[in-house]
Amino acid sequence: MLIRKKKFQIIYLNNDYNTSIIADKNGKVIKKLDNEIYGINYRPETLGYFSIFSIKNDSGWTAINIKGEKLFKVLNTEFGTPSPDNLIENKIRIVDENGKIGFANNIGKIIIPPKFEQASSFHNGKAIIGSKCKNIPLLEHSSETDCQHHYTNCEENGYINNKGKIIQMGNFSFEEIANKINWKDNE
């Protein structure tokens, strides 16, 4: 039997963003969320098949379904800044407990299991992947508490298709692969 998924939104009941509910498209309450568990919602009042939350006492971002159940962890796109990934070409980057990156679709189904050390968002059906990666500080810092901005440099880069199949991988720079497949950052 085919179960039809239903879009929902998150609505806050007060201005302190402490009490949130799952509601249908008309604002009808489906479920009140426990404010001892759920932190800030990434995009309240946005209709979708999943919603992204910070979960208290848990790092990163977590996608939940209409029942409030955890689906997967969402990639945070910036180091040190709360910035969960967005749906691009109906795909969102997800991460596992080892930091490997995969993809889920717009209805919350994992379509490419986490297996990549680095992965860009998709553009025209292709995403750039990297392996043997290192984080390089943008500037020299005098201490650990200074700015933590960095870029990621991978020894090997390549790209995958919509199914997660590696089309090419090798001793290429990110820019070489981006130029080859005409990849652009959609964010």
VEXTORKE-476455 format. One record per residue (C-alpha): x, y, z. Coordinates in steps of 0.05 Angstrom, whole numbers, padded with zeros to 5 digits, always signed. Example, Ala and Ser with C-alpha at 12.3 -4.5 7.8 and 13.67 -1.06 7.14 Angstrom:
2
+00246-00090+00156 +00273-00021+00143 
//
This chain:
187
+00000+00000+00000 +00027+00068-00020 +00030+00117+00039 +00025+00188+00016 +00071+00237+00052 +00041+00302+00077 +00076+00369+00079 +00080+00405+00145 +00109+00468+00177 +00137+00488+00244 +00103+00544+00280 +00126+00577+00345 +00073+00591+00397 +00110+00650+00429 +00163+00701+00412 +00218+00668+00452 +00221+00611+00400 +00216+00561+00457 +00151+00525+00443 +00142+00498+00373 +00089+00456+00340 +00083+00414+00277 +00025+00442+00237 -00008+00428+00170 -00009+00478+00114 -00069+00514+00146 -00035+00520+00214 -00076+00464+00246 -00036+00432+00302 -00011+00361+00288 +00038+00354+00346 +00069+00398+00400 +00144+00388+00405 +00180+00379+00471 +00220+00443+00482 +00267+00404+00526 +00290+00366+00464 +00279+00411+00404 +00320+00475+00398 +00316+00525+00341 +00282+00508+00276 +00321+00527+00214 +00262+00552+00172 +00198+00558+00211 +00133+00566+00172 +00164+00533+00110 +00122+00476+00082 +00161+00412+00069 +00165+00337+00081 +00218+00346+00134 +00242+00403+00178 +00311+00418+00205 +00323+00429+00279 +00380+00437+00328 +00368+00383+00380 +00388+00401+00451 +00450+00364+00477 +00465+00341+00406 +00513+00373+00357 +00494+00397+00288 +00427+00397+00253 +00376+00341+00250 +00319+00331+00200 +00253+00307+00230 +00189+00281+00198 +00117+00300+00211 +00116+00254+00273 +00176+00289+00303 +00221+00228+00290 +00294+00239+00272 +00310+00223+00199 +00383+00242+00189 +00437+00293+00207 +00442+00352+00159 +00510+00378+00137 +00529+00444+00169 +00560+00484+00112 +00603+00532+00152 +00653+00516+00208 +00633+00551+00273 +00569+00581+00245 +00500+00549+00249 +00487+00541+00175 +00451+00477+00153 +00451+00456+00081 +00393+00474+00035 +00353+00432-00014 +00385+00443-00082 +00359+00404-00142 +00314+00368-00092 +00374+00341-00053 +00404+00360+00014 +00472+00338+00040 +00471+00294+00101 +00526+00267+00146 +00537+00204+00187 +00571+00196+00254 +00639+00193+00219 +00629+00258+00181 +00619+00223+00114 +00572+00260+00067 +00512+00232+00028 +00446+00259+00002 +00372+00256+00019 +00316+00278-00027 +00262+00330-00016 +00215+00280+00017 +00267+00259+00068 +00290+00193+00038 +00364+00178+00037 +00381+00169-00036 +00457+00168-00033 +00484+00139+00032 +00540+00178+00067 +00606+00154+00038 +00643+00216+00013 +00696+00254+00051 +00674+00319+00015 +00616+00333-00031 +00588+00396-00062 +00515+00409-00075 +00487+00385-00141 +00486+00429-00204 +00457+00402-00269 +00454+00332-00239 +00527+00329-00217 +00563+00340-00151 +00638+00347-00139 +00669+00299-00089 +00737+00298-00056 +00782+00250-00018 +00846+00256+00022 +00823+00324+00046 +00854+00373+00095 +00827+00437+00126 +00874+00496+00113 +00867+00559+00156 +00853+00622+00116 +00901+00663+00159 +00955+00648+00209 +00926+00653+00279 +00962+00666+00344 +00919+00619+00385 +00865+00565+00382 +00812+00616+00403 +00824+00662+00343 +00781+00659+00281 +00773+00588+00256 +00758+00603+00182 +00788+00553+00134 +00781+00521+00066 +00783+00448+00049 +00836+00422+00001 +00829+00352-00026 +00886+00313-00061 +00835+00278-00105 +00771+00307-00135 +00719+00280-00181 +00644+00280-00191 +00582+00238-00184 +00516+00234-00219 +00446+00237-00188 +00450+00164-00167 +00516+00173-00130 +00557+00136-00183 +00628+00162-00187 +00638+00185-00259 +00709+00209-00251 +00759+00213-00193 +00833+00229-00193 +00889+00278-00183 +00847+00338-00203 +00835+00404-00167 +00764+00424-00148 +00768+00480-00199 +00788+00432-00255 +00728+00387-00241 +00682+00448-00233 +00704+00474-00301 +00699+00406-00334 +00626+00395-00313 +00606+00469-00314 +00589+00466-00239 +00565+00528-00204 +00549+00540-00131 +00473+00547-00127 +00471+00577-00058 
//
